Amino acid sequence: MITPDAATTIDLVDPIDLARTTLPLRLGPNDPSSAVVDGSVWLAVRTPLGGATVRIGYVGRTVEVVAWGEGADAAVDSSPNLIGATDDTSAFRTGTAEVEDLARRFAGVRLPRSGAVADALIAHLVWRTHTPFEAQRARLQLAERWGGRAPGPTTLLLPPDPQELAGATHYDLHLAGLNPPVADMVKRIAASARRLDALALLPPGDAHRRLREVAGVDEWVAAKVAIAALGAPDAVPLGDVDLNRLVTSVISGSPTDSDDAFQACLDPWKGQRARVIRLIESAQVPSPSG
């Protein structure tokens, strides 16, 4: 094993389900920048100090964090946010038997906060505008071309470098699988990466509202980014038929495609709706065995 460049431990008051909590940071089973191996979460990230690979896993009851690369210290410093250790759950009330049961079964699920707003915007925009196969292929090619191999003992790829991506030609982005309108948006987001990442300094609700003002970003993308990058507890992804049916089925017992019915089901938890959604989604994901 290559010697880490930085390491720390996190002592938790209550256990955190690392794999399920960090699920919003991963898109699809073949995400090029993240993985769960033997219960440990591996993430390739960009920090202000450079790229890094961070591995987060339990040693006994303590969470051990190790990182490699120029950005190792910054990645270690941000690790409590990545695993939801800084997530404030005090305002959450279960309210119904169904949600009470989910909260008990998945008590270790928290909301992560990566702070990587621009990277999450690009990833979710690509996912939203392509089929899952096309999106995974495009994300892989973007990471291979403008990200590169992550440091340390891993085959993960770093997310695309925003500066390089902003200067990419439309032809190269087309070869990576992006059509012209999406390529335009990706270049625009990449060019504004610093300004967008600064949204993580705002209260989550304010930052989420700012995301909805970004041209071409719909409610689904804004909410998904708010949950993953900002830890926003009330972000609600709209326009997702599968999610609508899942949530309405669990809460009302009557699955429906309707955004209105979806929102109505979640009304009792205003302020904490994303948390309810994450609990429901967590029930659909088996614990990884390796």
Backbone bond lengths (Angstrom), bond angles and torsions (degrees), N, CA, C in turn:
res aa  C-N    CA-C-N  psi(-1)  N-CA   C-N-CA  omega(-1)  CA-C   N-CA-C  phi
1 M - - - 1.461 - - 1.527 109.86 -
2 I 1.309 117.08 130.27 1.460 121.52 177.68 1.521 109.54 -66.40
3 T 1.321 116.84 133.54 1.461 121.48 -178.44 1.521 110.48 -60.57
4 P 1.316 118.59 128.86 1.467 120.85 179.25 1.522 111.53 -65.71
5 D 1.317 115.63 154.90 1.463 121.75 176.27 1.523 112.00 -90.56
6 A 1.320 117.53 -15.19 1.464 121.53 178.21 1.521 108.07 -159.34
7 A 1.318 116.14 152.55 1.461 120.33 -179.93 1.517 109.62 -157.47
8 T 1.319 115.36 155.83 1.462 121.22 174.21 1.516 108.33 -160.30
9 T 1.309 116.07 172.60 1.460 121.51 172.68 1.521 108.74 -126.27
10 I 1.327 115.73 151.02 1.457 121.70 179.69 1.522 107.90 -122.44
11 D 1.313 115.30 118.84 1.465 120.40 176.37 1.524 108.48 -92.29
12 L 1.311 116.74 122.25 1.456 122.27 -174.82 1.522 110.92 -103.65
13 V 1.325 115.56 143.44 1.453 120.64 173.45 1.527 109.13 -70.30
14 D 1.339 116.46 -44.94 1.462 122.91 177.11 1.519 108.80 -125.99
15 P 1.329 118.24 146.20 1.470 120.39 -179.94 1.524 111.98 -61.75
16 I 1.322 115.61 147.58 1.460 122.56 176.72 1.520 108.41 -117.31
17 D 1.321 115.82 135.51 1.461 122.35 174.59 1.528 106.97 -79.85
18 L 1.323 116.73 98.21 1.461 121.39 -171.93 1.529 112.00 -62.85
19 A 1.325 116.84 -44.79 1.461 120.11 -175.31 1.530 111.51 -66.02
20 R 1.320 116.78 -48.10 1.465 119.48 -178.41 1.531 111.35 -71.15
21 T 1.322 117.54 -37.59 1.465 119.84 -179.63 1.518 111.40 -63.51
22 T 1.310 117.34 -39.58 1.465 120.38 -177.70 1.519 113.49 -87.27
23 L 1.329 117.33 2.57 1.466 119.82 -179.32 1.533 112.85 -55.09
24 P 1.346 120.70 -39.66 1.471 119.22 177.95 1.528 113.98 -61.61
25 L 1.317 117.76 -16.37 1.466 121.06 178.63 1.517 111.82 -84.28
26 R 1.337 117.05 -7.05 1.454 121.39 -178.56 1.528 109.08 -117.75
27 L 1.315 116.78 137.06 1.464 121.09 178.19 1.520 108.87 -116.76
28 G 1.317 115.56 107.60 1.452 119.67 177.75 1.511 112.32 81.02
29 P 1.327 116.45 163.20 1.467 121.47 -176.34 1.525 113.59 -71.62
30 N 1.331 117.24 -15.35 1.460 120.45 -177.67 1.521 112.19 -117.44
31 D 1.319 117.15 35.13 1.458 121.23 178.34 1.529 109.06 -56.71
32 P 1.344 118.42 125.67 1.466 119.71 -175.12 1.525 114.07 -72.96
33 S 1.334 117.61 -13.07 1.467 120.26 -173.75 1.519 113.88 -114.80
34 S 1.328 117.78 11.22 1.458 119.33 179.65 1.521 110.33 -156.28
35 A 1.333 114.39 158.37 1.464 120.09 178.32 1.520 108.42 -164.46
36 V 1.335 114.78 158.31 1.464 121.37 170.83 1.520 106.60 -119.75
37 V 1.321 115.89 120.47 1.464 121.67 -176.98 1.527 108.83 -128.85
38 D 1.328 116.48 120.20 1.465 121.52 179.81 1.523 111.70 51.84
39 G 1.318 116.16 38.75 1.457 120.99 177.19 1.510 115.44 84.79
40 S 1.329 118.16 -11.13 1.463 121.64 177.64 1.521 110.37 -92.98
41 V 1.318 115.56 143.25 1.459 122.03 179.35 1.530 108.91 -96.71
42 W 1.331 115.63 128.06 1.456 122.42 176.85 1.530 108.02 -112.55
43 L 1.339 116.59 131.15 1.462 121.42 179.88 1.524 109.53 -134.70
44 A 1.323 116.21 131.88 1.463 121.55 170.07 1.522 107.34 -97.82
45 V 1.321 116.30 122.77 1.464 120.50 -171.81 1.520 110.88 -133.10
46 R 1.323 113.92 158.20 1.460 120.54 169.67 1.524 108.58 -106.60
47 T 1.314 116.10 135.45 1.452 121.80 177.77 1.519 108.31 -124.91
48 P 1.338 117.92 168.09 1.473 119.06 176.34 1.528 113.51 -59.55
49 L 1.334 116.69 -19.24 1.462 120.62 -179.43 1.524 112.81 -96.55
50 G 1.336 117.66 -6.19 1.460 121.24 -179.90 1.511 111.92 131.65
51 G 1.322 115.12 -178.73 1.452 120.59 -178.37 1.520 112.11 -74.76
52 A 1.339 114.97 154.65 1.461 119.55 179.49 1.520 109.93 -154.40
53 T 1.317 114.44 155.25 1.459 122.28 167.37 1.519 107.11 -113.50
54 V 1.314 116.71 131.66 1.462 120.54 179.32 1.522 108.76 -123.52
55 R 1.333 115.73 135.31 1.462 122.00 175.67 1.527 107.94 -116.19
56 I 1.336 115.93 128.18 1.462 121.14 -176.66 1.522 108.21 -126.20
57 G 1.315 116.72 122.24 1.459 119.87 -178.85 1.508 111.82 -158.22
58 Y 1.310 115.33 166.04 1.462 121.24 -179.77 1.522 111.37 -83.45
59 V 1.337 114.88 139.35 1.451 122.98 165.36 1.519 104.92 -124.49
60 G 1.325 116.26 101.00 1.456 119.24 -168.62 1.513 109.25 67.39
61 R 1.333 116.58 -126.12 1.457 120.82 179.17 1.519 112.57 -100.40
62 T 1.328 115.86 3.25 1.461 121.55 -178.55 1.525 110.03 -103.37
63 V 1.325 116.15 140.72 1.455 121.02 176.18 1.531 108.71 -87.73
64 E 1.321 115.23 124.05 1.467 121.38 177.76 1.528 109.01 -102.08
65 V 1.316 115.99 133.41 1.461 122.39 179.38 1.524 108.61 -122.14
66 V 1.327 116.44 125.21 1.465 120.71 174.33 1.520 107.93 -129.83
67 A 1.332 115.49 149.75 1.465 119.37 -176.05 1.518 110.68 -146.33
68 W 1.332 113.88 152.28 1.457 122.38 178.98 1.521 109.44 -126.50
69 G 1.329 116.41 150.71 1.457 120.42 173.55 1.521 113.24 109.03
70 E 1.324 114.99 173.64 1.465 120.87 -178.60 1.524 111.88 -60.44
71 G 1.324 116.21 -31.95 1.454 119.88 -178.77 1.515 113.52 -94.94
72 A 1.343 117.73 18.94 1.464 120.87 -173.89 1.529 111.91 -60.28
73 D 1.325 117.96 -45.72 1.467 120.17 -178.48 1.523 111.05 -61.88
74 A 1.334 116.16 -43.11 1.465 119.63 179.74 1.525 110.85 -66.01
75 A 1.326 117.11 -38.55 1.468 120.69 179.31 1.520 110.76 -64.91
76 V 1.308 117.23 -41.77 1.460 121.10 177.86 1.520 110.46 -64.53
77 D 1.326 116.65 -42.13 1.465 120.38 179.84 1.524 111.84 -61.61
78 S 1.344 116.44 -34.24 1.466 120.43 -177.23 1.525 113.03 -87.51
79 S 1.338 117.71 -4.18 1.466 120.46 -173.07 1.529 114.01 -60.70
80 P 1.343 121.18 -35.73 1.469 117.84 175.79 1.522 113.05 -58.96
81 N 1.347 116.80 -35.49 1.466 119.81 176.73 1.524 111.00 -68.80
82 L 1.330 116.81 -38.90 1.459 120.78 -177.01 1.521 112.02 -62.33
83 I 1.325 117.30 -33.72 1.472 120.02 -176.96 1.526 112.29 -101.13
84 G 1.337 117.19 9.13 1.461 119.65 176.66 1.513 114.81 76.78
85 A 1.343 117.88 15.37 1.464 120.18 -179.90 1.528 111.62 -68.85
86 T 1.337 117.35 -18.99 1.466 121.28 177.99 1.530 111.76 -100.70
87 D 1.317 117.14 5.21 1.469 121.82 -179.78 1.533 109.55 -71.79
88 D 1.325 116.55 127.35 1.465 122.20 -178.99 1.528 109.28 -93.62
89 T 1.315 116.44 110.39 1.467 121.63 -177.99 1.532 112.68 -100.26
90 S 1.319 117.45 7.51 1.470 120.67 -170.55 1.522 113.12 -64.27
91 A 1.336 117.83 -26.29 1.471 120.04 -176.98 1.532 112.50 -87.15
92 F 1.323 117.38 -4.14 1.464 120.08 -174.95 1.522 111.74 -81.72
93 R 1.321 115.69 130.81 1.462 122.63 174.67 1.520 107.98 -125.88
94 T 1.320 118.04 130.75 1.465 120.48 -174.24 1.530 112.37 -69.10
95 G 1.310 118.41 -47.48 1.463 121.32 170.95 1.515 117.25 82.12
96 T 1.319 118.89 -39.73 1.466 121.41 -178.20 1.517 109.80 -129.55
97 A 1.324 115.29 161.58 1.464 120.15 -179.39 1.520 111.30 -62.34
98 E 1.350 115.97 -38.47 1.467 119.72 -178.16 1.530 110.88 -63.78
99 V 1.325 116.53 -47.32 1.463 120.40 -178.59 1.526 110.61 -72.54
100 E 1.317 116.91 -34.50 1.467 120.44 175.40 1.524 110.32 -58.92
101 D 1.339 116.65 -43.35 1.458 120.49 179.49 1.524 110.87 -63.85
102 L 1.346 117.02 -43.04 1.465 120.56 178.77 1.524 111.07 -63.85
103 A 1.337 116.58 -42.51 1.458 120.46 -179.56 1.525 111.46 -63.64
104 R 1.321 116.71 -32.81 1.461 120.43 177.58 1.524 110.85 -73.43
105 R 1.340 116.28 -45.08 1.469 120.23 -177.66 1.520 112.40 -69.05
106 F 1.317 116.49 -32.61 1.472 120.27 -176.12 1.523 110.60 -121.95
107 A 1.327 113.90 47.69 1.466 120.00 -177.73 1.532 112.05 -62.90
108 G 1.321 116.67 -20.99 1.464 119.62 -179.04 1.512 114.88 -87.52
109 V 1.333 117.81 2.89 1.468 120.41 -179.60 1.526 109.60 -84.62
110 R 1.315 116.66 126.12 1.459 123.63 177.57 1.522 109.59 -124.15
111 L 1.313 116.74 174.51 1.453 121.66 174.38 1.524 108.61 -96.73
112 P 1.336 118.29 122.52 1.463 120.55 178.01 1.531 110.35 -76.92
113 R 1.316 116.05 168.90 1.472 120.65 176.06 1.519 107.52 -148.69
114 S 1.338 115.97 94.06 1.464 120.03 -175.47 1.519 112.76 -77.20
115 G 1.333 117.92 -28.47 1.460 121.74 -174.71 1.515 113.68 77.45
116 A 1.331 117.62 -7.63 1.474 121.97 -176.90 1.527 109.59 -88.62
117 V 1.314 116.17 72.95 1.462 121.42 -172.50 1.525 111.57 -66.02
118 A 1.321 117.59 -49.54 1.465 120.20 -176.66 1.518 111.45 -63.26
119 D 1.320 117.28 -43.68 1.465 120.57 179.03 1.524 110.65 -61.71
120 A 1.339 117.05 -43.40 1.460 120.21 178.66 1.516 111.76 -65.61
121 L 1.331 117.40 -37.57 1.467 120.43 177.22 1.521 111.17 -60.96
122 I 1.319 116.40 -47.00 1.462 119.92 -179.06 1.532 109.98 -63.63
123 A 1.325 116.88 -45.85 1.461 120.44 -177.83 1.529 111.30 -61.83
124 H 1.323 117.40 -46.63 1.466 120.00 -177.42 1.530 111.87 -74.21
125 L 1.313 117.61 -30.50 1.464 119.77 174.87 1.524 110.37 -63.87
126 V 1.323 116.81 -45.17 1.470 120.46 177.73 1.531 109.68 -62.33
127 W 1.325 116.99 -42.04 1.467 120.50 -179.64 1.522 110.73 -64.54
128 R 1.319 117.10 -38.86 1.467 121.86 -175.73 1.520 112.27 -70.94
129 T 1.328 117.24 -29.95 1.466 120.73 -171.10 1.525 113.20 -103.19
130 H 1.323 117.58 8.18 1.460 121.41 -179.42 1.526 109.41 -138.02
131 T 1.317 115.93 163.78 1.456 119.32 169.68 1.526 107.97 -67.32
132 P 1.337 118.32 159.23 1.471 119.13 179.14 1.532 113.29 -54.20
133 F 1.342 117.22 -41.63 1.464 119.24 178.97 1.524 110.80 -63.49
134 E 1.331 117.25 -46.62 1.466 121.05 -179.63 1.518 111.13 -64.13
135 A 1.332 116.25 -39.47 1.465 120.22 -178.70 1.524 111.06 -65.39
136 Q 1.336 116.64 -44.20 1.456 118.55 179.54 1.519 111.24 -65.33
137 R 1.325 116.09 -38.71 1.465 119.32 177.64 1.525 110.99 -63.99
138 A 1.330 116.87 -44.70 1.464 120.80 -179.14 1.526 110.90 -64.94
139 R 1.330 117.04 -43.11 1.465 119.47 179.95 1.524 110.87 -63.40
140 L 1.330 116.64 -38.52 1.458 119.93 177.51 1.522 110.62 -62.75
141 Q 1.327 116.41 -45.21 1.460 119.44 -177.45 1.529 111.90 -69.22
142 L 1.330 117.03 -36.33 1.463 119.61 176.09 1.530 110.34 -62.71
143 A 1.338 116.07 -43.13 1.460 119.95 -179.15 1.529 111.29 -69.07
144 E 1.324 117.39 -38.99 1.464 120.15 178.85 1.524 111.24 -65.02
145 R 1.335 116.32 -42.55 1.462 120.57 -173.71 1.531 112.15 -79.94
146 W 1.336 117.12 -43.11 1.464 120.11 -172.01 1.532 113.27 -118.81
147 G 1.331 116.96 7.92 1.453 120.52 177.23 1.514 111.64 -115.18
148 G 1.320 115.70 -65.47 1.457 120.82 179.21 1.516 111.81 94.09
149 R 1.302 115.17 169.57 1.466 120.37 -176.02 1.527 110.76 -66.05
150 A 1.311 115.21 136.86 1.460 120.93 179.11 1.527 109.71 -74.85
151 P 1.328 117.52 152.16 1.474 120.12 179.86 1.525 111.84 -70.75
152 G 1.321 115.17 162.45 1.455 119.79 175.90 1.514 113.65 90.71
153 P 1.334 116.78 -172.19 1.470 122.53 -174.30 1.521 112.13 -84.66
154 T 1.310 116.60 67.77 1.459 120.50 -174.89 1.513 110.63 -152.44
155 T 1.313 115.94 160.30 1.465 121.07 173.14 1.528 111.27 -104.69
156 L 1.328 117.38 9.23 1.461 120.42 178.80 1.521 110.60 -65.75
157 L 1.321 114.56 158.31 1.461 121.89 177.55 1.518 109.71 -112.62
158 L 1.334 115.89 143.20 1.457 120.10 175.35 1.526 109.91 -69.93
159 P 1.332 117.59 149.79 1.462 119.14 171.47 1.525 110.02 -59.52
160 P 1.321 117.86 156.24 1.464 120.19 -178.43 1.527 112.11 -56.58
161 D 1.329 115.73 141.61 1.460 121.43 175.11 1.531 108.25 -70.42
162 P 1.334 118.83 119.74 1.474 120.08 -175.25 1.525 113.53 -58.34
163 Q 1.324 117.21 -39.41 1.462 119.44 -178.59 1.522 110.95 -63.92
164 E 1.333 115.98 -42.92 1.462 119.07 179.54 1.532 110.92 -70.04
165 L 1.314 116.38 -37.95 1.460 120.16 -179.25 1.522 110.75 -67.18
166 A 1.318 117.40 -37.21 1.465 120.99 178.64 1.519 111.49 -63.01
167 G 1.332 116.93 -29.53 1.462 120.98 -179.44 1.521 114.29 -94.15
168 A 1.332 117.13 2.70 1.463 120.48 -179.10 1.530 110.34 -68.31
169 T 1.311 116.29 148.82 1.466 120.36 177.26 1.526 109.52 -80.34
170 H 1.331 115.27 157.10 1.455 119.29 176.50 1.530 110.95 -63.15
171 Y 1.322 116.20 -31.99 1.462 119.21 179.46 1.531 110.43 -64.82
172 D 1.343 116.37 -45.47 1.457 119.39 179.37 1.529 111.36 -64.20
173 L 1.327 116.76 -38.60 1.467 119.64 178.18 1.527 110.79 -68.84
174 H 1.328 116.22 -32.72 1.468 119.68 174.85 1.527 110.22 -64.48
175 L 1.335 117.35 -42.28 1.457 120.69 177.39 1.529 111.25 -62.47
176 A 1.346 116.00 -28.22 1.464 120.57 178.06 1.526 112.02 -80.88
177 G 1.336 116.28 -3.62 1.456 119.37 174.59 1.514 116.01 104.44
178 L 1.347 117.83 9.71 1.458 120.70 -178.69 1.527 110.61 -101.26
179 N 1.336 116.48 132.99 1.458 119.06 175.01 1.533 109.55 -78.23
180 P 1.348 118.67 164.51 1.472 120.78 -173.03 1.523 115.45 -53.89
181 P 1.358 120.51 -45.28 1.470 117.97 179.89 1.529 112.96 -62.54
182 V 1.327 117.18 -41.06 1.465 120.14 178.99 1.525 109.91 -68.90
183 A 1.318 117.41 -40.06 1.464 120.61 177.74 1.522 110.72 -59.57
184 D 1.329 116.84 -41.48 1.470 120.24 177.49 1.522 111.12 -59.74
185 M 1.327 116.54 -45.04 1.458 120.32 -179.61 1.523 111.47 -65.50
186 V 1.322 117.23 -42.77 1.458 121.19 179.77 1.522 110.30 -60.61
187 K 1.332 117.14 -44.50 1.458 120.72 178.99 1.532 110.80 -63.67
188 R 1.319 116.94 -39.57 1.465 120.71 -178.85 1.525 111.08 -67.81
189 I 1.338 116.08 -42.46 1.462 119.91 178.34 1.532 110.14 -65.00
190 A 1.320 116.26 -43.38 1.465 119.99 -179.72 1.528 111.01 -61.99
191 A 1.332 117.01 -39.65 1.466 120.68 179.26 1.526 112.08 -66.62
192 S 1.330 116.56 -24.09 1.475 121.24 -178.92 1.523 111.87 -105.76
193 A 1.325 117.69 20.95 1.461 121.45 -171.28 1.525 112.52 -58.25
194 R 1.315 117.94 -44.01 1.462 119.23 -177.85 1.527 111.24 -63.61
195 R 1.317 116.28 -43.74 1.471 120.16 179.83 1.527 110.37 -64.73
196 L 1.324 116.52 -41.30 1.464 119.70 -179.67 1.525 111.57 -68.65
197 D 1.320 117.65 -41.69 1.462 120.30 179.19 1.531 111.34 -63.61
198 A 1.335 116.19 -28.13 1.463 119.83 178.70 1.525 112.30 -66.45
199 L 1.337 117.71 -16.53 1.462 120.39 176.67 1.523 111.35 -61.30
200 A 1.326 116.68 -24.42 1.463 120.34 -179.98 1.521 111.78 -65.05
201 L 1.325 117.89 -14.09 1.457 121.56 178.66 1.529 112.06 -83.65
202 L 1.335 116.15 -13.33 1.462 120.80 -179.15 1.530 110.33 -86.95
203 P 1.342 117.49 163.05 1.470 118.82 169.85 1.524 109.38 -57.18
204 P 1.338 118.15 141.65 1.474 120.76 -173.99 1.519 114.46 -52.62
205 G 1.330 118.17 -41.49 1.459 120.16 -179.35 1.514 112.07 -63.80
206 D 1.333 117.33 -41.54 1.467 121.38 178.83 1.526 110.50 -66.08
207 A 1.327 116.30 -43.06 1.466 119.98 179.61 1.523 111.13 -64.51
208 H 1.332 117.10 -39.00 1.459 120.74 177.61 1.520 110.63 -61.50
209 R 1.318 117.73 -42.64 1.475 120.43 177.67 1.522 111.05 -61.75
210 R 1.317 116.63 -38.27 1.468 119.86 178.56 1.529 110.76 -66.23
211 L 1.327 116.98 -36.48 1.462 120.00 178.05 1.523 111.29 -61.77
212 R 1.330 116.66 -37.88 1.469 120.09 -179.16 1.519 112.04 -68.44
213 E 1.330 116.99 -13.62 1.465 121.00 178.77 1.525 112.60 -89.75
214 V 1.332 117.27 -7.84 1.467 120.34 178.73 1.519 108.65 -72.32
215 A 1.314 117.03 124.81 1.466 122.10 -176.01 1.519 110.77 -57.81
216 G 1.335 115.36 129.68 1.452 121.14 176.79 1.516 114.50 88.03
217 V 1.333 118.01 -5.87 1.464 121.31 179.77 1.524 108.66 -93.87
218 D 1.332 117.10 116.41 1.462 119.68 -177.69 1.531 110.66 -87.24
219 E 1.328 115.50 179.14 1.463 120.81 -175.62 1.528 111.91 -62.49
220 W 1.336 116.64 -36.17 1.464 120.06 -179.43 1.525 110.47 -64.77
221 V 1.333 116.88 -51.03 1.464 120.50 -178.94 1.524 110.63 -61.86
222 A 1.341 117.17 -46.37 1.462 120.42 -178.54 1.526 111.22 -58.90
223 A 1.340 116.60 -43.27 1.462 119.90 -178.29 1.525 111.48 -69.10
224 K 1.326 117.26 -43.24 1.462 120.08 179.59 1.530 111.12 -61.10
225 V 1.330 116.37 -41.02 1.464 120.72 178.20 1.524 110.02 -67.75
226 A 1.333 116.74 -40.43 1.467 120.41 179.88 1.523 111.04 -62.06
227 I 1.331 117.52 -38.07 1.462 120.89 179.45 1.529 110.69 -69.85
228 A 1.333 117.23 -46.06 1.465 121.00 -174.64 1.520 113.30 -77.33
229 A 1.319 117.03 -44.26 1.466 120.60 -172.77 1.515 113.44 -94.09
230 L 1.347 117.19 -25.86 1.458 120.78 -173.11 1.520 113.37 -114.32
231 G 1.318 117.73 -11.83 1.458 120.58 -176.50 1.509 112.84 63.62
232 A 1.339 117.06 33.44 1.466 122.02 -175.01 1.523 110.52 -73.72
233 P 1.328 119.15 117.48 1.469 120.52 -173.35 1.519 114.70 -77.75
234 D 1.344 117.77 -9.33 1.465 118.68 -176.91 1.527 112.61 -119.33
235 A 1.315 118.09 13.96 1.468 120.91 -179.74 1.527 109.99 -73.54
236 V 1.337 116.26 129.36 1.465 121.59 -175.96 1.529 109.70 -122.11
237 P 1.339 118.83 111.22 1.465 121.14 178.23 1.525 110.74 -72.81
238 L 1.328 116.41 117.86 1.459 121.21 178.88 1.525 110.31 -101.73
239 G 1.333 115.11 156.96 1.457 119.75 177.38 1.511 113.98 81.83
240 D 1.341 116.85 25.78 1.462 121.82 -179.54 1.529 107.33 -120.74
241 V 1.327 116.25 99.38 1.463 121.12 -174.93 1.526 111.89 -58.53
242 D 1.319 116.72 -44.05 1.465 119.95 -178.56 1.524 111.37 -63.03
243 L 1.334 116.74 -43.35 1.459 120.20 179.23 1.526 110.59 -67.05
244 N 1.329 116.85 -40.75 1.466 120.21 177.57 1.526 111.11 -56.21
245 R 1.320 115.87 -47.45 1.462 119.94 -177.41 1.528 111.00 -67.04
246 L 1.309 116.97 -39.63 1.459 120.51 -179.73 1.535 110.88 -62.99
247 V 1.316 116.47 -51.32 1.464 120.62 -175.42 1.532 110.98 -66.80
248 T 1.325 117.26 -45.35 1.468 118.65 -179.40 1.517 111.53 -66.38
249 S 1.326 117.36 -32.70 1.461 120.43 177.58 1.526 110.97 -64.55
250 V 1.331 116.80 -44.64 1.459 120.82 -177.59 1.524 111.47 -69.78
251 I 1.335 116.81 -43.48 1.467 119.67 -172.66 1.523 112.57 -83.32
252 S 1.338 116.57 -42.27 1.464 118.80 -175.22 1.524 113.28 -106.04
253 G 1.327 116.95 -15.09 1.454 120.62 -176.31 1.507 113.46 80.09
254 S 1.336 116.59 4.48 1.471 121.52 -178.10 1.525 109.43 -131.76
255 P 1.338 118.26 94.74 1.464 120.35 -177.15 1.520 112.33 -65.53
256 T 1.334 115.84 138.38 1.457 120.92 178.12 1.521 109.91 -147.77
257 D 1.339 114.99 154.12 1.465 120.72 179.19 1.524 112.41 -81.12
258 S 1.311 118.06 -13.04 1.463 123.16 -167.69 1.525 113.67 -69.47
259 D 1.343 115.93 130.15 1.463 120.60 172.54 1.526 110.71 -63.39
260 D 1.325 116.47 -38.06 1.470 119.57 -179.08 1.526 111.26 -63.06
261 A 1.330 116.62 -45.02 1.464 120.02 178.61 1.528 110.94 -66.27
262 F 1.297 115.94 -38.02 1.466 122.75 177.26 1.534 110.02 -58.19
263 Q 1.336 116.05 -49.51 1.457 119.89 179.93 1.526 111.86 -67.44
264 A 1.330 116.09 -38.02 1.465 119.61 179.31 1.527 111.10 -62.00
265 C 1.337 116.64 -39.67 1.461 120.23 178.24 1.532 111.55 -61.88
266 L 1.322 115.96 -33.43 1.459 120.39 -175.75 1.524 113.25 -90.06
267 D 1.324 117.45 -7.57 1.467 121.49 -176.50 1.526 113.85 -51.72
268 P 1.342 119.75 -40.61 1.470 118.92 -178.65 1.534 114.08 -61.26
269 W 1.331 116.78 -16.38 1.468 119.85 -177.46 1.523 112.43 -111.90
270 K 1.330 118.15 26.20 1.459 119.97 179.04 1.527 110.16 -53.06
271 G 1.302 113.87 133.22 1.455 120.78 -173.73 1.516 112.48 99.75
272 Q 1.342 116.25 -22.34 1.466 121.57 -177.85 1.528 111.44 -137.75
273 R 1.324 117.31 24.71 1.464 120.41 -173.51 1.521 112.73 -66.42
274 A 1.324 117.45 -36.17 1.467 119.30 178.66 1.522 110.86 -63.23
275 R 1.314 116.19 -33.37 1.460 119.60 179.96 1.531 111.03 -66.15
276 V 1.333 116.07 -40.14 1.460 120.42 177.39 1.531 110.13 -65.14
277 I 1.325 116.41 -43.27 1.463 120.52 178.07 1.524 110.71 -59.27
278 R 1.334 117.05 -44.50 1.457 119.96 -178.94 1.534 111.51 -65.00
279 L 1.320 117.97 -36.45 1.465 119.75 176.98 1.528 110.54 -63.83
280 I 1.329 115.90 -43.30 1.468 120.09 179.66 1.526 110.55 -64.46
281 E 1.332 116.90 -43.64 1.462 120.40 178.49 1.528 111.14 -64.61
282 S 1.316 116.66 -35.17 1.474 120.24 -177.47 1.522 111.25 -63.34
283 A 1.328 116.29 -31.66 1.460 119.68 179.65 1.525 112.17 -67.17
284 Q 1.338 116.75 -17.58 1.468 120.72 -178.18 1.533 111.68 -91.39
285 V 1.338 117.45 -5.93 1.469 120.91 -172.33 1.518 109.74 -113.45
286 P 1.341 118.34 115.54 1.461 119.91 177.12 1.521 110.77 -69.88
287 S 1.318 117.30 151.41 1.450 120.40 175.41 1.512 109.43 -64.51
288 P 1.353 117.61 131.38 1.476 119.46 -178.65 1.525 110.79 -67.37
289 S 1.307 115.26 140.29 1.463 119.62 179.02 1.507 112.12 -97.78
290 G 1.334 115.87 -4.24 1.460 117.89 -179.61 1.479 110.85 156.18
